[in-house]
Amino acid sequence: MTHPATPKRTSDVLRALRERFRSSSAETVAAFREMARRLADAPSDPGLVASLRADVHRVRGTAGSYGYVDASRLAALLEERVARWAAEPDLDRAERATIVEHFVSALTLAFEQADAESAGVPRRRVLLLAADDERAAALRAEAPLHGFEVRTLDAALAT
């Protein structure tokens, strides 16, 4: 006869699963680096694009399930783009490897930041005050690659 898990046992199981997922993340990151390398050689390979899409989808779901919300969000963004690559074989063709390399960097930082937060280290943030749309977009794209979360505050609210 099985007994329902108690909250303490459940949290212990979830913590163990999270740790196992995180310990395998280095292999996941290495696999994405290899895919980026292969995309540099064959950006239109439909099998490679399909494999990348499947792996990103897996990371999206698993990372989110184990509390790596930013990693899951990043994977979701790449998954959408890779789906577009499958539908439009010429889209981003010359940039695919670079896009995946940037994803790898951001994913690594997302894992590190989540681990730091669970250890009580506060999140690093950038606050944008009245930044023009073009500059804000550039900062929003670059900041996560360096481990920062971007927040925007309208200048009218700051006064």
Solvent accessible surface area in square Angstrom, and as a share of the most:
residue,aa,sasa,rsa
1,M,210,0.94
2,T,130,0.75
3,H,131,0.58
4,P,118,0.74
5,A,61,0.47
6,T,67,0.39
7,P,119,0.75
8,K,144,0.61
9,R,144,0.53
10,T,54,0.31
11,S,50,0.32
12,D,54,0.28
13,V,83,0.47
14,L,93,0.46
15,R,125,0.45
16,A,58,0.45
17,L,50,0.25
18,R,50,0.18
19,E,103,0.46
20,R,166,0.61
21,F,19,0.08
22,R,66,0.24
23,S,87,0.56
24,S,44,0.28
25,S,2,0.01
26,A,71,0.55
27,E,126,0.56
28,T,14,0.08
29,V,12,0.07
30,A,55,0.43
31,A,46,0.35
32,F,2,0.01
33,R,134,0.49
34,E,73,0.33
35,M,13,0.06
36,A,1,0.01
37,R,131,0.48
38,R,103,0.38
39,L,1,0.00
40,A,68,0.53
41,D,111,0.58
42,A,40,0.31
43,P,31,0.20
44,S,43,0.28
45,D,52,0.27
46,P,106,0.66
47,G,48,0.46
48,L,3,0.02
49,V,6,0.03
50,A,60,0.47
51,S,47,0.30
52,L,0,0.00
53,R,102,0.37
54,A,61,0.48
55,D,35,0.18
56,V,0,0.00
57,H,107,0.48
58,R,113,0.41
59,V,0,0.00
60,R,95,0.35
61,G,43,0.42
62,T,39,0.23
63,A,0,0.00
64,G,33,0.31
65,S,85,0.55
66,Y,51,0.19
67,G,39,0.38
68,Y,3,0.01
69,V,105,0.60
70,D,35,0.18
71,A,1,0.01
72,S,19,0.12
73,R,111,0.40
74,L,23,0.12
75,A,0,0.00
76,A,15,0.12
77,L,100,0.50
78,L,9,0.05
79,E,21,0.09
80,E,105,0.47
81,R,85,0.31
82,V,0,0.00
83,A,26,0.20
84,R,116,0.42
85,W,2,0.01
86,A,57,0.44
87,A,80,0.62
88,E,88,0.40
89,P,79,0.50
90,D,107,0.56
91,L,43,0.21
92,D,30,0.15
93,R,116,0.42
94,A,97,0.76
95,E,89,0.40
96,R,2,0.01
97,A,13,0.10
98,T,64,0.37
99,I,33,0.17
100,V,0,0.00
101,E,90,0.40
102,H,87,0.39
103,F,12,0.05
104,V,3,0.01
105,S,53,0.34
106,A,5,0.04
107,L,0,0.00
108,T,42,0.24
109,L,42,0.21
110,A,10,0.08
111,F,2,0.01
112,E,85,0.38
113,Q,23,0.10
114,A,17,0.13
115,D,45,0.23
116,A,27,0.21
117,E,65,0.29
118,S,85,0.55
119,A,81,0.63
120,G,62,0.59
121,V,81,0.46
122,P,107,0.68
123,R,62,0.22
124,R,117,0.43
125,R,135,0.49
126,V,45,0.26
127,L,103,0.51
128,L,13,0.06
129,L,100,0.50
130,A,69,0.53
131,A,32,0.25
132,D,87,0.45
133,D,127,0.66
134,E,147,0.66
135,R,151,0.55
136,A,13,0.10
137,A,61,0.47
138,A,63,0.49
139,L,60,0.30
140,R,109,0.40
141,A,72,0.56
142,E,83,0.37
143,A,11,0.08
144,P,38,0.24
145,L,33,0.17
146,H,99,0.44
147,G,11,0.10
148,F,68,0.28
149,E,39,0.17
150,V,19,0.11
151,R,121,0.44
152,T,72,0.42
153,L,58,0.29
154,D,82,0.42
155,A,40,0.31
156,A,78,0.61
157,L,134,0.67
158,A,55,0.43
159,T,153,0.89
